[in-house]
Amino acid sequence: MNDVIPVPYLQMTMHGDIQFLSKKAEEMLHEGIKTITDCFDDESHKKLLKFMMPFEGDKSFEANVKSKNDPFLLCDIHVSWQNDYAYVVFIPISKHVKSLEEKLSDLRLRLSSTDFELFEKKEALEMAIKRLDELSGPFIPISEKIAFVPIFGDITESKMITVTGNALKSAYEGQYDEIFFDLSATGEIDLDGVKKLSELFRMLQYMNGRPVKILGVKPKHARQLNDFDVDWPVFYESSLKEVLLGSNN
């Protein structure tokens, strides 16, 4: 049966013991998990307990999942309780963001050609864009001293303005020693977006006294940044996994 369920999904008891994993869940989650807490990073355990209880009804929340390819994969978690069992579905946020970007792109085209008919939807579109931008650069605490900011989709001026506000607020409250920006899931970048991102890096360096670090720079991004003559106050690292492994040695 687990071969035909098309999403990462598991069944668990009220005690948190996992009884069933779909094939997609086996492919995504790290090996050796036995309880629901094994699926999440330590920072998400309190949130998990909050949303799991009471053991009834349907619930959803965001949390960091330990996956085989990414130690901190931000997911939408959907929980449905039936009798003494919970059915839990994991939807990676990056896929959700990509779907939102495609829908918003289509809506923008419709707005440009039928402004009058869709005028009432303008406010809803602007709110959706802001929410999309927030999801495109989540500030994820990994520990008390380390934070992680993956950038999903294109690097644009409007997106970086939203990311900047969230990142500065979170960095100020957390006082982190190390902040990593991951460009692995980044699409196209434009000059105005890069300028805003550069300003954010400098402000974070002034706040923390240390430059941020960039992960996952693709060859095409390196060429574009070179063309833009970008001088970022950063250190480059190959991947978050290697950084975390190195910090444990």
N, C-alpha and C positions, 0 to 999 in steps of 0.2 A: 504493500500500500504506500510506503514512503517514497517509492519511485515515481508516483504520479502526482504528488502534491507539488505545485509549481513555485512555492515560496518557502523561505526558511521558516520552519514551524516546529514546535515541540509540545508535548503534553506532559504536565507535571501534577503531583499530588499537593495537598495542603501543606505538607511538610517540606515542599521544595524539591522533592526527588523527581528526576526526569525519568519518564517511563517510555517515551517515544520521541524519535527525531526523524523529520523528513529528510530525504536525500539532499535537498538544498541546504538544510540546516547542517548536516554532516559535512558538506563541502565548505560552508562558510565558517562555522565555529571551530575553535581550536580543539585538539584531540584530548580525550580523557575527562570530559565533563560528566559529572554525575548529578549535580544539583543545579538549581537555577542561578545561584550566586556565582557558580563557576563560569557562567557566560558573560559576566559583567566585570568591569574594573572596580577597584575598591571604592572609588569616589561615588559610584552609582548605587552602592548597596543600600544606603539610607533611602534614596529615591525609590528603589525597587520595593523595599518594605512598605513605604508609604502608599504606593499605588497598588500593591498586591492585597492589602487589607482594607476593609473586611473581605473575606473570601466569597465574593458574590458580584454579579453584574459584569458589565463591559467597561474597560478602562484603556487609556492610551497615554503614553508619555515618551520623552526622548531620553536616551541613555547611551553610554559608551559600551560597546560590545567587544569582547576579545575574539578576534577572528584569526584565521590562519595566516592571512596576508597583511593584516593591519592590527597592531595591538590595541588601538583605540578607534574603532569604527562607529561613528555616530549613526544611530538608527532610531526610527520611529518604532516603538514597542506597542503592540496591541494585545490586550489580555481579555479573555472571555472565560468566566467561571460557569461551570455546569455541574451541579451537585458538588462533589468533593474534588473535582479536577479542574485545572486551568489549561486553556489552549492559548499558546503564546506565539505571535507572529512577529518576525523581525523584517523591517523594510529599511535598507540603507538610505540615509538622507541624500547622499550624492545622486542616487537614481531618482529620488523624489524631486530634487532640485532641477535635474535635467528635464524632467517632464514638465515642471512649472515653466522653465525657460522656453520650451517649445510652444506651450500654450500661450504664454505672454507675447512671444514673437508674432504668433498668428493674430492675436488680438490687436496688437499695434498696427499690423497691416490693415485690418478691418477698420480700425479707427481712422486711419489716414484716408480711406476711400469713402467711408460713410460716417463722417464726423457728426452730422446732425442726428442720425438714427441712434448712434451709440454715445451721445453726449452724457446721458445719465449714468453711464458706466465708467466715466472718467475717474471719479473719486475711488471707486472700487479697484480700478486698475492701478492707481497710484499706491493704494494701500497694499495691493498684492505685490507690486514691484519692491516696495520697502521690505515686506516680509521675505521675499525671495532673496534680497540682498543680505538680510540678516542671516538667513540659512546658508548663504554662499561663503560666509567667513566666520563660522562659530569659534568662540574662544573657549578652548577645552582645557581645564586644569588636569594635568597628569599626576602631579603631586603638589606638596606645599611650595616647592621651589621651581617646578617646571610647568610650562603651559604650551599648548599646541594649537595653531590656527591654520587649518586647511582652507585653501581658497578654491572654491568650485566655480566653474564657468569662466566667462570672460572677465578680464580686469578692466573695468570702466571707471570713469570719474565718480558717477553716482553711487556705484556699488562700494567703492573705496571710502567714500564719505560716511556711509552707514557702518562699514566695517571698522573705521577709525573710531567712531563714537563708542561702539561696544567694546573694542579692544582696550582703549585708554581707560574706560571705567573699570573693566575687569582687572587690568594690570595694576591700577592704583589700589584697588581693594585687596588684591592678592599679594602684591610686592614680590614678584617672582624673580629668581636669579637668572633663569634661562627661558627665553620665549622663541619657539620655532614656528616659522611660516612654511607651509608645504604647498608647492606649486604643481604637484603631481597631477591633480585633477583640473588644472587651469587650462582654459581654451585660448582665445585670442587676447592680446594685450594692446592697449593703445597708449599714446603718449600722455594724455591727460590722466588716465588711470594710474600709470607708472609714477607720475609726479605726486599724486595723492598718496600712493603707497610709500614713496620715498619720505614724504613728510611724516607719515605714521612711524616709520622706522626711526627717524631722527628723534621724534618726541618720546618714543619708548626708550631710546638710548639715554636721553636726558633724565627720564624718570628713574631708570634702573641702574644707570651708570655703566651698562654693558650693552654692546650691540646685539641685535637679534641675529638669529641664524636661519638660513633658507635651505629647504630640502626640496628634492625632486625637480630641479631645473632641467627642462628639456633642451635639446640642442637648438630647436627653433626659437625658444625663449631667449637663450643665450645670445643668438644672433640678433634678435630684435633689441635686446637690452644694450648690446654693443652699438647698434645703429642709433639708439636714442642717447648714447653717450651717458649712460646711467652710472653714477658713483654712489652706490648704496653703502652705508656704514654697517656692513653685515659680514658674517662668516658663512661660508657655504659648507653644508654637510650632505652626504650622499642619501641617507634615509633615516627616518625616525627609529627604525628597528636597530640599525647599527649604532645610533647614538645611545639608545637605552641599554643595548648589550655592552657597549663600551663603558657606560657609567657604572655597570654592575661588576666590572672586572677590577 
